[in-house]
Amino acid sequence: DTAVSQTPKYLVTQMGNDKSIKCEQNLGHDTMYWYKQDSKKFLKIMFSYNNKELIINETVPNRFSPKSPDKAHLNLHINSLELGDSAVYFCASSSLAGGITGELFFGEGSRLTVL
Amino acid sequence: AQSVTQPDIHITVSEGASLELRCNYSYGATPYLFWYVQSPGQGLQLLLKYFSGDTLVQGIKGFEAEFKRSQSSFNLRKPSVHWSDAAEYFCAVDRAGTASKLTFGTGTRLQVTL
């Protein structure tokens, strides 16, 4: 059973389209994240939700809208896709309620290619 | 603002040789430091972490790292590399130790020759 699963794994689309990536974790964690990894492998946090509440919202264009229907799910919707949105998007989860642990559990990533 | 520097973009070692991956951080307070590994096509996995105490920390897969405050470094080491260690390695620093906002370095790609 995959701990953090993302769908789809690959996404190829045209500029201007709208797309969504879904993430689910079965670890019982209270916090979920979206990270973006660019072509140079640089990883940057985009959003973080704790118990369905947005706690981190980095400087991300408002074309990106996360949604957390419950603690186990965090989806990412992207409107009006641009070429620069091409990247690998990673979902991750952790347990803040558990105190200082420092461990993020990552999904396998969703590779988005915008043509 | 906190930052992490991994000076080596790409390192190649022979199987069985020792390995050291460098990581330097910039942070005003006591840092919480991590090493993650990313195998091809996979997400990141935690190798080890340092919060406090003994400055030499042991991790999974035979890796260890040493925190040196005077050098602002947290280098990752392994005495004998296996071909399966070929991957991308990321150093990261966090303010609170809760993984709520990790800052990652740019990664070091390790290639292992047989």
Interface residues (C-beta under 8 A of the other chain):
Chain A: V4 T31 K40 K41 F42 L43 K44 I45 S48 N50 I55 I56 F90 A92 S94 L96 G99 I100 T101 G102 E103 L104 F106 G107 E108 G109
Chain B: Y32 F34 Y36 G41 Q42 G43 L44 Q45 L46 K49 F51 E88 F90 D94 A96 G97 T98 A99 S100 K101 L102 F104 T106 G107 R109
